[in-house]
Amino acid sequence: MAAKQDRAISIHQLLTKKRRELTLPPKWAASFGTPELGAVWFVWGGSGSGKTSFVLQLCAMLCALGYRVLYNSMEEGDSKSLAEAVVREGVDKFKKKFIALDNEPIDVMALRMKKHKSPEVAVIDSLQYSGMTYREYKAFKDAFRGKMLVIISHAEGREPQGRTGKSVRYDSSVKVRVEGYRAFVVSRYGGNQPYTISAERAAEYWGE
């Protein structure tokens, strides 16, 4: 049996490691702090809660910062509703930085992401449509440690749908539950203030 790779690191290595951090605009920093680029963001919510709008706003913000985004639309494909959402959330302004995939299988997506100068951010919409098990998710995550992964999930009540969904939530660094066009955040990087996706629709939903 081959010897396991030694992953021991010294305190000096841990503290001096160069990390790519996201310097977010103030509104985003209040909710998400200063995350590493290689973090996993897990977003879940019920149908019509605003999670697609939230993720597209996140994509637009990242594109504005200069990052490129790969968005695998496994659930809606190249549907009219997705196209309208892309325009509504301003992602259409970043044609050279936003790449949409029409239900591309995860193994094919992985090959695309391994190419030289592939996008720094990858979105999977959704976990359930990807068919990934938790073990497959872990392998995918480990293969792309330097990239930001955004994984969207269905919900059962206020919980992610399925055993895999719950496991991925626990593993992720930024957890985002979306309800009534408001994102409730648990981030390892600070912030943690609720993020309002649509002030008008949130006020209507929450009776404000």
C-alpha positions in Angstrom: 0.0 0.0 0.0 1.3 3.4 -0.9 2.2 5.8 1.9 -0.3 8.5 2.6 0.7 12.0 1.7 2.0 13.9 4.8 -0.4 16.9 5.3 1.2 18.1 8.5 1.8 21.9 8.5 3.6 24.1 11.0 2.0 27.0 12.8 4.3 29.3 10.7 3.0 27.8 7.5 -0.6 28.1 8.6 -0.3 31.7 9.6 1.9 32.9 6.6 0.0 31.0 3.8 -1.0 33.4 1.1 -4.7 33.2 0.6 -6.8 34.8 -2.1 -9.5 36.8 -0.3 -12.6 38.5 -1.7 -12.8 42.2 -0.9 -16.5 42.5 -1.1 -18.6 45.8 -1.5 -19.9 47.0 1.8 -23.4 45.6 1.4 -22.0 42.2 0.7 -19.2 42.3 3.4 -21.9 43.1 6.0 -23.4 39.7 5.3 -20.4 37.6 4.2 -17.3 39.1 5.7 -14.0 38.6 3.9 -14.2 35.0 2.4 -11.5 33.1 0.7 -11.9 32.6 -3.0 -11.7 28.8 -2.5 -14.7 28.6 -0.2 -17.8 26.6 -0.8 -21.1 28.6 -0.6 -24.2 26.6 -0.1 -27.6 28.2 -0.9 -30.9 26.6 -0.2 -34.5 27.6 -0.2 -38.0 26.8 -1.3 -39.4 27.3 -4.8 -40.0 31.0 -5.5 -38.0 32.1 -2.4 -35.5 34.2 -4.4 -32.4 31.8 -4.4 -31.8 32.1 -8.1 -32.0 35.9 -8.0 -29.6 35.8 -5.0 -27.1 33.6 -6.8 -27.3 35.7 -10.0 -26.7 38.9 -7.9 -23.7 37.2 -6.4 -22.5 36.3 -9.9 -22.9 39.9 -11.1 -21.0 41.2 -8.1 -18.1 38.8 -8.6 -18.0 39.6 -12.4 -17.8 43.3 -11.5 -14.8 42.5 -9.2 -13.1 40.9 -12.2 -13.8 37.2 -11.6 -15.1 34.8 -14.3 -18.2 32.6 -13.4 -19.2 29.2 -14.8 -22.9 28.7 -14.2 -24.2 25.1 -14.8 -28.0 25.4 -15.2 -28.8 21.8 -14.6 -32.4 22.5 -13.6 -33.6 25.2 -15.9 -31.2 24.7 -18.8 -31.3 27.6 -21.3 -34.9 28.4 -20.4 -36.7 31.7 -20.9 -37.0 32.2 -17.1 -33.3 31.9 -16.6 -32.6 34.3 -19.5 -35.0 36.8 -18.0 -33.4 36.5 -14.5 -29.9 37.0 -16.0 -31.1 40.3 -17.5 -33.1 41.3 -14.4 -30.1 40.9 -12.1 -27.6 42.6 -14.5 -25.5 39.6 -15.3 -26.0 40.3 -19.1 -23.5 43.2 -18.7 -20.7 40.7 -18.2 -20.8 38.7 -21.4 -17.1 37.9 -21.4 -17.0 36.9 -17.7 -20.2 34.8 -17.3 -20.5 31.4 -19.0 -23.8 29.5 -18.8 -23.9 25.7 -19.3 -27.0 24.0 -20.4 -27.3 21.0 -18.1 -23.7 19.9 -18.5 -22.9 16.6 -16.7 -20.7 17.0 -13.7 -17.9 14.9 -15.1 -17.8 17.0 -18.3 -18.0 20.2 -16.2 -15.0 19.0 -14.2 -13.0 18.5 -17.4 -13.9 22.1 -18.4 -12.8 23.4 -15.0 -9.4 21.6 -15.2 -8.5 23.6 -18.4 -5.8 26.3 -18.1 -7.3 29.7 -17.1 -10.8 28.3 -16.4 -13.2 30.5 -14.5 -12.4 31.1 -10.8 -16.1 30.6 -9.7 -18.4 27.6 -10.5 -22.1 27.4 -9.8 -24.1 24.1 -9.7 -27.8 24.6 -10.0 -28.9 22.4 -8.4 -27.3 19.8 -6.1 -30.4 17.5 -6.6 -30.2 17.7 -10.4 -26.5 17.0 -10.4 -27.1 13.6 -8.9 -24.0 13.9 -6.8 -23.5 11.9 -3.6 -21.7 13.4 -0.7 -18.6 11.4 -1.5 -18.7 12.7 -5.1 -19.2 16.2 -3.9 -16.1 15.9 -1.6 -14.0 14.6 -4.5 -15.2 17.5 -6.7 -14.4 20.0 -4.0 -11.0 18.5 -3.4 -10.2 18.6 -7.1 -10.9 22.4 -7.3 -9.6 23.7 -3.9 -8.6 27.0 -5.3 -12.0 27.8 -6.9 -15.1 29.2 -5.3 -18.0 26.7 -5.5 -21.6 27.9 -5.2 -24.0 25.0 -4.8 -27.8 25.6 -4.9 -30.1 23.1 -3.2 -33.8 22.5 -2.9 -35.3 22.7 0.6 -37.6 20.7 2.8 -39.2 23.4 5.1 -36.2 25.3 6.4 -33.7 22.5 5.9 -31.8 21.4 2.7 -33.5 18.6 0.9 -32.0 15.1 1.4 -29.1 13.6 3.3 -26.6 14.9 0.8 -28.0 18.4 1.0 -27.7 18.4 4.8 -24.1 17.0 4.7 -22.9 19.6 2.1 -24.4 22.4 4.2 -22.4 21.3 7.2 -19.2 21.1 5.1 -19.6 24.5 3.4 -18.0 27.7 4.7 -20.8 30.0 3.7 -24.3 28.8 4.4 -27.2 30.8 2.9 -30.8 30.0 3.6 -33.2 32.0 1.4 -36.8 32.8 2.3 -39.1 35.6 1.2 -36.3 37.3 -0.9 -34.1 37.6 2.1 -30.8 35.6 2.6 -30.0 34.4 6.2 -26.3 33.9 6.4 -23.9 31.8 8.5 -20.4 32.7 7.3 -17.1 31.5 8.8 -15.6 34.8 7.6 -17.7 37.3 9.5 -20.6 39.5 8.6 -23.6 37.4 9.1 -26.2 40.1 8.6 -29.3 39.2 6.6 -28.9 40.1 2.9 -32.0 41.5 1.2 -32.4 40.3 -2.4 -35.4 42.4 -3.3 -36.6 45.1 -0.8 -40.0 45.3 -2.3 -40.7 41.5 -2.4 -39.1 41.0 1.0 -41.3 43.7 2.6 -44.4 42.1 1.0 -43.5 38.7 2.3 -42.4 39.7 5.8 -45.2 42.3 6.2 -42.9 45.2 6.6 
